[in-house]
Amino acid sequence: MLPSLTGLFSMERRKLVIIGSGPAAFTAAIYAARANLYPLLYEGFFSGPAGGQLMTTTEVENYPGFPDGITGPELMEKMRKQAERFNTTILTEDVIDVDLKASPFTIKGSATSVQADALIIATGAIARRLDVPGARDNELWQKGVSACAVCDGAAPIFRSKDLFVFGGGDSAVEEAVFLTKYARKVYLVHRRDHFRASKIMVDRAERNHKIEIIWNHVLIKVEGDHVVAGVILKDVNTGKETRHEAGGVFFAIGHDPNTAFLKGQVALEPNGYIKIQPGTTLTSVEGVFAAGDVQDHLYRQAVTAAGSGCMAALDAEEWLSEKELA
Ligand SMILES: Cc1cc2nc3c(=O)[nH]c(=O)nc-3n(C[C@H](O)[C@H](O)[C@H](O)COP(=O)(O)OP(=O)(O)OC[C@H]3O[C@@H](n4cnc5c(N)ncnc54)[C@H](O)[C@@H]3O)c2cc1C
């Protein structure tokens, strides 16, 4: 059999394939490679930035080991290098289809197909953003516009400023409450006249004197020269537009887990996240493990993704050993 352009043999069989390229996938690769599982990792191409969500951010200040902070792309480059150092094979391809009904599993990439005894899915999620003037890439995105209050809220640019949070679910209320630690005032803006958030969360927001709720309004523009300076909101009932001074804009309108390519192969939660057995990375299919944001709609942090990537590699190693495939 001849190797393909990627150096792989057609339908080569691997002990372990990992799909994804964020902190979960690279941590799983580091652990699996050091356990001599010779992992093959699909890092993606069109499916999201190779390197994951942190490629879209500047400073990461809460990842342990970097007391002076590190940029997202630099951190991911280090993780990728560490995975390569222990002989992880990395393919810059998207996985477009999988067959998990028969063992070994079949993983179909955009150029390569392989078989795998075990599989770790770490394809992450994409934070939804409002597509309005001023908030886009190369405008004020990451210059006061963020999709993660826990990640960015403590940054000096947001201190003692008026911050605007957009959304109506539990995460939006939670992010607004979180930001009150730093902000002068937090405006929680929702396009309807009631929240989807649970009553207990809404009560917390209403009791917090630093939060003001603005009902029935949508964001139509973010203004500012180098950083966010103001927002223009529109009343959905009257159409009236108002300008407000603002030091930051936070989108809390949900995430989309990257699970479309799994199409009925593994059980998903109603919100599209991979279902796992609590406290493990085990999915509904034996030998298939899930790590990182693709199975976590609660914590969604680089360090928790990395932690679960480690768990997935250990779970996969144990499963392969039990089956005498390691
Ligand atoms: C703007 C922003 C700032 C953030 N800042 C921080 C921060 O400061 N600190 C912090 O702890 N967390 C931060 N986070 C959250 C953090 O980035 C995520 O929790 C973390 O990246 C999740 O890692 P992951 O490994 O699960 O997947 P992701 O980082 O989501 O990466 C998954 C990657 O897998 C690849 N992929 C997807 N589908 C396929 C496919 N079919 N085939 C092949 N590859 C595929 C894509 O390249 C995708 O990008 C931030 C998030 C955002 C959006």
Ligand as a Chemical Component Dictionary entry (heavy atoms), coordinates in Angstrom:
data_LIG
# 
_chem_comp.id                   LIG 
_chem_comp.type                 NON-POLYMER 
_chem_comp.pdbx_formal_charge   0 
_chem_comp.three_letter_code    LIG 
# 
loop_
_chem_comp_atom.comp_id 
_chem_comp_atom.atom_id 
_chem_comp_atom.alt_atom_id 
_chem_comp_atom.type_symbol 
_chem_comp_atom.charge 
_chem_comp_atom.model_Cartn_x 
_chem_comp_atom.model_Cartn_y 
_chem_comp_atom.model_Cartn_z 
_chem_comp_atom.pdbx_ordinal 
LIG C1  C1  C 0 -12.768 35.275 22.797 1  
LIG C2  C2  C 0 -12.537 34.186 23.809 2  
LIG C3  C3  C 0 -11.667 34.408 24.847 3  
LIG C4  C4  C 0 -11.435 33.417 25.782 4  
LIG N1  N1  N 0 -10.546 33.662 26.783 5  
LIG C5  C5  C 0 -10.298 32.709 27.699 6  
LIG C6  C6  C 0 -9.381  32.946 28.759 7  
LIG O1  O1  O 0 -8.808  34.036 28.890 8  
LIG N2  N2  N 0 -9.166  31.927 29.647 9  
LIG C7  C7  C 0 -9.801  30.728 29.544 10 
LIG O2  O2  O 0 -9.537  29.839 30.359 11 
LIG N3  N3  N 0 -10.680 30.489 28.564 12 
LIG C8  C8  C 0 -10.943 31.435 27.637 13 
LIG N4  N4  N 0 -11.855 31.213 26.655 14 
LIG C9  C9  C 0 -12.527 29.907 26.614 15 
LIG C10 C10 C 0 -11.581 28.863 25.998 16 
LIG O3  O3  O 0 -11.076 29.367 24.796 17 
LIG C11 C11 C 0 -12.301 27.553 25.768 18 
LIG O4  O4  O 0 -12.899 27.112 26.962 19 
LIG C12 C12 C 0 -11.323 26.487 25.276 20 
LIG O5  O5  O 0 -10.631 26.923 24.131 21 
LIG C13 C13 C 0 -12.055 25.195 24.941 22 
LIG O6  O6  O 0 -11.108 24.306 24.464 23 
LIG P1  P1  P 0 -11.470 23.020 23.645 24 
LIG O7  O7  O 0 -10.214 22.247 23.561 25 
LIG O8  O8  O 0 -12.666 22.358 24.192 26 
LIG O9  O9  O 0 -11.893 23.475 22.161 27 
LIG P2  P2  P 0 -11.755 24.766 21.265 28 
LIG O10 O10 O 0 -10.794 25.726 21.792 29 
LIG O11 O11 O 0 -13.137 25.205 20.973 30 
LIG O12 O12 O 0 -11.109 24.160 19.922 31 
LIG C14 C14 C 0 -11.707 23.198 19.153 32 
LIG C15 C15 C 0 -11.072 23.218 17.770 33 
LIG O13 O13 O 0 -11.263 21.926 17.187 34 
LIG C16 C16 C 0 -11.221 22.038 15.799 35 
LIG N5  N5  N 0 -12.353 21.332 15.177 36 
LIG C17 C17 C 0 -13.687 21.568 15.334 37 
LIG N6  N6  N 0 -14.414 20.729 14.552 38 
LIG C18 C18 C 0 -13.510 19.952 13.915 39 
LIG C19 C19 C 0 -13.624 18.909 12.948 40 
LIG N7  N7  N 0 -14.799 18.467 12.485 41 
LIG N8  N8  N 0 -12.489 18.344 12.487 42 
LIG C20 C20 C 0 -11.262 18.757 12.946 43 
LIG N9  N9  N 0 -11.096 19.731 13.839 44 
LIG C21 C21 C 0 -12.199 20.326 14.314 45 
LIG C22 C22 C 0 -11.313 23.528 15.441 46 
LIG O14 O14 O 0 -10.021 23.982 15.045 47 
LIG C23 C23 C 0 -11.721 24.162 16.743 48 
LIG O15 O15 O 0 -11.252 25.474 16.802 49 
LIG C24 C24 C 0 -12.105 32.175 25.691 50 
LIG C25 C25 C 0 -12.989 31.945 24.644 51 
LIG C26 C26 C 0 -13.211 32.931 23.693 52 
LIG C27 C27 C 0 -14.166 32.681 22.551 53 
# 
loop_
_chem_comp_bond.comp_id 
_chem_comp_bond.atom_id_1 
_chem_comp_bond.atom_id_2 
_chem_comp_bond.value_order 
_chem_comp_bond.pdbx_ordinal 
LIG C1  C2  SING 1  
LIG C2  C3  SING 2  
LIG C2  C26 DOUB 3  
LIG C3  C4  DOUB 4  
LIG C4  N1  SING 5  
LIG C4  C24 SING 6  
LIG N1  C5  DOUB 7  
LIG C5  C6  SING 8  
LIG C5  C8  SING 9  
LIG C6  O1  DOUB 10 
LIG C6  N2  SING 11 
LIG N2  C7  SING 12 
LIG C7  O2  DOUB 13 
LIG C7  N3  SING 14 
LIG N3  C8  DOUB 15 
LIG C8  N4  SING 16 
LIG N4  C9  SING 17 
LIG N4  C24 SING 18 
LIG C9  C10 SING 19 
LIG C10 O3  SING 20 
LIG C10 C11 SING 21 
LIG C11 O4  SING 22 
LIG C11 C12 SING 23 
LIG C12 O5  SING 24 
LIG C12 C13 SING 25 
LIG C13 O6  SING 26 
LIG O6  P1  SING 27 
LIG P1  O7  DOUB 28 
LIG P1  O8  SING 29 
LIG P1  O9  SING 30 
LIG O9  P2  SING 31 
LIG P2  O10 DOUB 32 
LIG P2  O11 SING 33 
LIG P2  O12 SING 34 
LIG O12 C14 SING 35 
LIG C14 C15 SING 36 
LIG C15 O13 SING 37 
LIG C15 C23 SING 38 
LIG O13 C16 SING 39 
LIG C16 N5  SING 40 
LIG C16 C22 SING 41 
LIG N5  C17 SING 42 
LIG N5  C21 SING 43 
LIG C17 N6  DOUB 44 
LIG N6  C18 SING 45 
LIG C18 C19 SING 46 
LIG C18 C21 DOUB 47 
LIG C19 N7  SING 48 
LIG C19 N8  DOUB 49 
LIG N8  C20 SING 50 
LIG C20 N9  DOUB 51 
LIG N9  C21 SING 52 
LIG C22 O14 SING 53 
LIG C22 C23 SING 54 
LIG C23 O15 SING 55 
LIG C24 C25 DOUB 56 
LIG C25 C26 SING 57 
LIG C26 C27 SING 58 
# 
